[in-house]
Amino acid sequence: MIRLDEASELNILNMLVDHKALTSQQFKQIQTLSEEGGKSKLTTAFDLNLTNSEIILQILSESYSLPSIELKKIVITDQIRKLAALRYLKENMIIPFEVTGEIIKLAITDASKLGLIKNIKNLTQLNPELFAASLDDIEKFNQRL
């Protein structure tokens, strides 16, 4: 599974609690077991069958009015490979998947990335348009890059 930073994982788990897809007790259980097992919080939540990529995608998309995208259908161009190589995008798990004119379409897995739009615009000189993608889809897309 894709490795997210701790802030992204916590953001996703908090979003699940806020939308009643996880209880506070389950959240605490995830934290405890992930520390004991040395696994990430999301891996622990998946291992416990408390959530999955599709639930996270659905809640992210609905909560933030982001259209969802299936990255497996996207053809990767050289332009996308160059943008995907930008360290800032890689570090923040922001996946460029299409450039049309002055617009760059980006896939994200958690809402903490919404605040980075201005930085992305300055970095790429393109207008970002955000889409929600599942963790599995982003991981497979990254492997294709």
C-alpha positions in Angstrom: 0.0 0.0 0.0 1.1 3.6 -0.7 3.0 5.2 2.2 1.5 8.5 3.2 2.9 10.9 5.7 1.5 10.8 9.2 -0.4 14.1 8.7 -2.2 12.7 5.7 -3.1 9.5 7.4 -4.5 11.4 10.4 -6.4 13.7 8.1 -8.0 10.7 6.4 -8.8 8.9 9.6 -10.3 12.1 11.1 -12.4 12.6 8.0 -13.7 9.0 8.4 -14.6 9.7 12.1 -16.2 13.0 11.2 -18.4 11.2 8.6 -19.2 8.4 11.0 -17.4 5.8 8.9 -15.2 5.1 11.9 -16.0 5.4 15.6 -13.8 7.2 18.1 -13.1 3.8 19.7 -12.0 2.3 16.4 -9.8 5.3 15.8 -8.1 4.7 19.2 -7.8 1.0 18.4 -6.1 1.8 15.1 -3.6 4.1 16.9 -2.8 1.6 19.6 -2.4 -1.4 17.2 -0.4 0.6 14.7 2.1 1.6 17.3 2.3 -1.9 18.7 2.6 -3.6 15.3 4.9 -1.0 13.7 2.5 -0.4 10.8 1.0 2.8 9.5 -2.4 3.8 10.8 -4.1 3.3 7.4 -2.5 -0.2 6.9 -3.8 -1.1 10.4 -7.3 0.2 9.6 -7.3 -1.8 6.3 -5.9 -4.9 8.1 -8.8 -4.6 10.6 -11.3 -4.2 7.8 -12.5 -1.0 9.3 -12.2 0.9 6.0 -10.9 0.6 2.5 -9.8 2.8 -0.4 -13.3 3.0 -1.9 -14.9 4.3 1.3 -12.1 6.9 1.7 -12.5 8.0 -2.0 -16.3 8.3 -1.7 -16.2 10.4 1.5 -13.4 12.6 0.1 -15.2 13.2 -3.1 -18.6 13.9 -1.5 -17.2 16.0 1.4 -15.2 18.3 -0.8 -17.2 18.2 -4.0 -14.3 16.8 -5.9 -15.0 14.7 -9.0 -13.4 11.3 -8.7 -11.0 9.9 -11.3 -10.0 6.4 -12.2 -6.3 6.7 -13.0 -6.0 3.3 -14.6 -7.7 4.7 -17.7 -5.2 7.5 -18.1 -2.4 7.4 -20.7 0.8 8.7 -19.2 2.5 11.3 -21.4 6.1 12.6 -21.2 4.7 15.9 -20.0 3.0 14.1 -17.1 6.2 12.2 -16.3 8.1 15.5 -16.1 5.5 17.0 -13.8 5.2 13.9 -11.7 9.0 14.1 -11.1 8.7 17.5 -9.4 9.8 16.8 -5.8 7.1 19.0 -4.3 4.3 17.0 -6.0 5.9 13.7 -5.1 6.4 14.6 -1.4 2.8 15.7 -1.1 1.3 12.7 -3.0 -0.3 15.0 -5.6 -0.5 13.1 -8.8 -0.6 15.1 -12.1 -2.5 13.1 -14.7 -3.5 15.5 -17.5 -2.5 18.9 -18.9 -4.9 20.7 -21.2 -4.0 24.3 -22.2 -3.4 26.2 -19.0 -5.0 23.6 -16.7 -3.2 20.8 -14.8 -5.5 18.0 -13.5 -4.3 16.6 -10.2 -5.4 13.6 -8.2 -5.3 13.6 -4.4 -6.1 11.1 -1.6 -6.8 13.5 1.3 -8.2 16.9 1.8 -5.0 18.3 3.5 -3.7 18.9 -0.1 -6.5 21.4 -0.8 -4.4 24.2 0.8 -1.5 23.6 -1.6 -3.3 24.8 -4.7 -1.6 28.2 -4.7 1.9 26.6 -4.4 1.1 24.2 -7.2 0.0 27.1 -9.4 3.3 29.0 -8.7 5.4 25.9 -9.2 3.8 24.7 -12.5 2.5 28.0 -13.9 -0.7 26.1 -14.6 -4.2 26.3 -13.1 -4.7 23.3 -10.8 -8.0 21.3 -11.0 -8.3 18.7 -8.2 -9.8 15.3 -8.4 -10.2 12.6 -5.7 -8.6 9.2 -6.4 -8.4 6.1 -4.4 -5.2 5.1 -2.6 -5.0 1.9 -4.7 -5.4 3.8 -7.9 -2.7 6.4 -7.0 -0.3 3.6 -6.0 -0.8 1.8 -9.3 -0.5 5.0 -11.3 2.8 5.8 -9.5 4.1 2.4 -10.4 3.4 3.1 -14.1 5.3 6.4 -14.0 
